[in-house]
Amino acid sequence: MRTSASRAAGGRSPYGAEAPFVPPVVRVLAASGPSSIREPARGTGVTHSAASQTVAQVAREALVSFAPGADARQRIVRLTPKAESLLPVLDAEGGRHHGRHHAA
């Protein structure tokens, strides 16, 4: 079954990635703002490793970007303008993002 978001992208997922947690990761980041991988992991109910892999996949589609964190081991992930532009489509599909997203 294709969603309205996939129809809007010509049949391809607008998230680019095939991982099942991509839309929730985008929604978590929209709600929480820039954060370490820990927040999307908690928000989607997956391990840190799984969230890290999913975020990396989403990054390949230019939906998130990274900035250095508090130490060399941490990276802060944030939505890109491309991802921000998808939020109305996600909302229309019933996945409200709670409106707390932050601009980069």
N, C-alpha and C positions, 0 to 999 in steps of 0.2 A: 504494500500500500504506500503510495507516494503522498507526502504531506504537502500542504500549500507552499511551504518553504522550498521543498524540492522541486515543485512545479515552477516556482519563481526562478529557480536556478537552472531551468531547462532540463529537469529530470535528475540532475546531480545534486547531492546534498549541499546546501549553501555553506555548511560547516566544513566541507571538503573531506574531512576524515570519516572513516567508516566506524570508528569506535562508538559503542552505544552510549557512552557517557559524555560525548562532546557537547550536546545542548545543555545538560546540567552544569558542566564545567563553565560554560559561557555564562549561564544564569547565575551561578555562585559568584563569579568574578564581577558580574554586573551589580549584584546585591552588596558584595563586601568591598568592592574596590580592589586596588592593587594589594597583593598579598603573597606570602610564600606559598609553595605547593601544598603546605599543610592545610590551608583553608579550603581549597577545592577538594582535597581528599576527604576532609571531614564533611563538607557540604554534600558530597555525592556518595558518601558511604563506602569508599574504596580505600585500599592501602595507599600509602605515600608513593610506593613504586608504581602502582597502576595509574595514579593521578599524574605522576611525573611523565609517564609514557604518553598518556592522553594529551597532556598539555604540550608535549613536544610535537605530537601529531598535529594539534591545532595550530601550533606556531608555524609549521610548514605551510599551512594555508593562510598565513599572515593574519590570524585572528587574535593572537596575543604577542606581546613583546616582553623582553626580560630586562631587568636592571639589577645591578649588584645589590646584595642584601647587607645586613649588619656585619657579616663576616664572609670569608672567601667561599664557604660552603653553601651559602644561601643565595638564592636568586628570587627576585620579586617579579611576579608575573602580573601583567595588566592587559586589559582589552585594547585592541587597536581601533582606530576609527572604522575599519572595515567590519569588525565585530560589533561595534556600537551601532552601525547601520542595520545590522540584522535583528537587533532587539525588538523593533516593532513587529517583525515577522514572527519571532518567537512568542511575543505577547499574543498575537492573533491566534496562535495555535494553542493557547491556554497555559503557557509556561511563564506566567508573570515573573518579572525579575525584581520586584519590590522597589524599583525606582531609586536605589541608592548608588547607582554606578557613578564612577568618577572619571573625568576626562584625563587623558594622559598629559 
